[in-house]
Amino acid sequence: MSAPVAAVTPIPANAENRYEVTRADLPLSCPMPGMALWNSHPKVYLPIVDDGGESVCPYCGARYVLRD
C-alpha cells in the first residue's frame, strides 16, 4: 500500500501587496506560476532589474521586490 500523495496548494493570487522574488522567478509575471489563476487578472510580464529592483503590477497593484 502506497502513502497518499500530498496535495499541492497554489499560492493565492492577488492575496498580498508585496512579494519577494529571486532571479529563479524571472521572467517575472503577475500572477506568478503557482498562483491560483481562476480569480485573477490576465497574465502580464513585469520588468525588474538588479538586486533590490521593484516592479508593480498595473492590474492589481502587487509590488514585486527582487532579492538574491
C-alpha positions in Angstrom: 0.0 0.0 0.0 1.5 3.4 -1.0 1.4 6.6 1.0 -1.1 9.2 0.0 0.2 11.9 -2.3 0.2 15.4 -0.7 -1.9 17.9 -2.5 -0.1 21.0 -3.7 -1.8 24.1 -2.6 -1.4 27.0 -5.0 -0.4 30.4 -3.8 -3.5 32.7 -3.7 -3.3 35.2 -6.5 -3.7 38.9 -5.5 -3.7 37.9 -1.8 -0.7 40.1 -0.9 0.5 43.5 -1.7 4.2 42.7 -1.7 6.1 39.6 -2.9 9.9 39.0 -2.7 11.2 37.2 -5.8 14.6 35.9 -6.8 16.4 35.5 -10.2 14.9 32.0 -10.3 11.5 33.6 -10.7 12.5 35.5 -13.8 11.0 36.3 -16.2 8.6 37.9 -13.8 4.9 37.7 -14.4 1.8 38.6 -12.4 0.1 36.3 -11.5 3.2 34.1 -11.0 3.3 30.5 -11.9 2.0 28.5 -8.9 -0.7 31.1 -8.1 -4.3 30.2 -8.3 -5.5 31.8 -11.6 -9.2 31.3 -11.5 -9.9 34.6 -9.7 -7.1 36.7 -11.1 -6.4 39.1 -13.9 -4.8 38.4 -17.3 -1.1 37.4 -17.1 1.3 40.3 -17.6 5.1 40.3 -17.7 6.8 42.8 -15.5 10.2 44.4 -15.9 12.5 44.2 -12.9 16.3 44.9 -12.8 19.2 44.3 -10.4 19.2 43.3 -6.7 16.6 45.5 -4.9 14.7 46.3 -8.1 11.0 46.6 -7.8 8.0 46.4 -10.2 4.3 47.0 -9.7 1.5 45.1 -11.4 -0.7 47.5 -13.4 -3.8 45.3 -12.8 -3.7 44.5 -9.0 -1.0 46.8 -7.7 1.1 43.9 -6.3 4.7 45.1 -5.6 7.4 42.6 -6.5 10.9 43.1 -5.0 13.9 41.3 -6.4 16.1 39.8 -3.7 19.1 37.5 -4.2 
